[in-house]
């Protein structure tokens, strides 16, 4: 774990405490995140400086993001002693972190083989690494699901040794980083700030710590949530950059954002190379872009991002031979949909929540849908004729309630504050 990563998080705590104690006023709400890295760099240079509080005050006053500073030198020095100096005590580095490349490669080649995990755990224990005992305890608990004492013992061991196992990351486990364990390894994880947590965090740092840890070696599912809902447009790009810097051949499911996020995932290129085993891709952000996608294993695609003509043309050209489930917000143009080479393999199609009308239903009904079993067109603008036509396409049609045509508005464009951003995305 990088010393500078840990220092950045400590600097965030310092600045956040300054705000909460009304010791500083920033020009914008983005002040804490904007100054975090620069503040950590400055404070790292102040080792041994007896006038650290005064130096930090002078530095803060010079920053364009700072409107006014209300703490004096002594108050700043006390705050740094309380928050900044505590970073080294907040989570010690792992006491021992043994690594053996050949055993880890064996795990990745056969990730479901518990015997390989036990062999790896035994080797770790022989080198006095507590991670080995965690593996053994979790596998024992999974092997005897009717014995709650084994599960309790494994959970207690993880809780008591979290600092030794995870260092600074331990502070965030269970809250900002929510892992799901199986057989001693994290096989699914959700990363993001709880809604009721006011503190700022650098998500890219925490994600990098997680993905670089041995416990995430066999990660199968990853869900990325926002860290700052008011400034979510750039954070997903930074989080995905961390994922793509560390190709994950075992990752099966990637979810970006949650329903209603205003973030921007940016361009997702080379998914077939970087995530070759991906089966589920869910883009639940306002903006995302994929120019080309040829993926042999992708079975489910959820695209809740805004669609423009360029992206719909790209979607129609995707080469997805294994695609069986597609979720696309219903739009007023389905011409691109019927030209997708993957259309014949679809079993589930969700076009709910958009502007489909009867003429769209006629276009869809003229095409063969040989494998389609379920079609969801609820919350659109369809009339009885359109619903009847679509009902003939598959065994299960979900039509639900339809919107009155004169009341319909684009559900993805309801934020007046984002009009400029929305227009730039559409361009």
Secondary structure, DSSP 8 states (H G I E B T S, - for coil): --HHHHHHHHHHHHHHHHHHTT-EEESSTTHHHHHHHHHHHHHHTTTT-TTHHHHHHHHHHH-TTEEEE---HHHHHHHIIIIIGGGGTSS---S-----HHHHHHHHHTTT-HHHHHHHHHHHHHTT-HHHHHHHHHHHHHHTTT-HHHHHHHHHHHHHTHHHHHGGGGGGBTTTEEEEEETTEEEEEEES--TT------HHHHHHHHHHSGGGTT--EEEE--S-GGG-TTHHHHHHHHHHHS--TT--EEEES-TT---EEEE---HHHHSTT--EEEE-SSEEE-S--B-SS--EEEE-S---HHHHHHHHT-B-TT--EEEE---S--TTGGG-TTGGG-SEEE--SS---HHHHHHHHTS--TT--EEE--SS---HHHHHHHHTSSSEEE------GGG---TT---GGGHHHHHHHH-
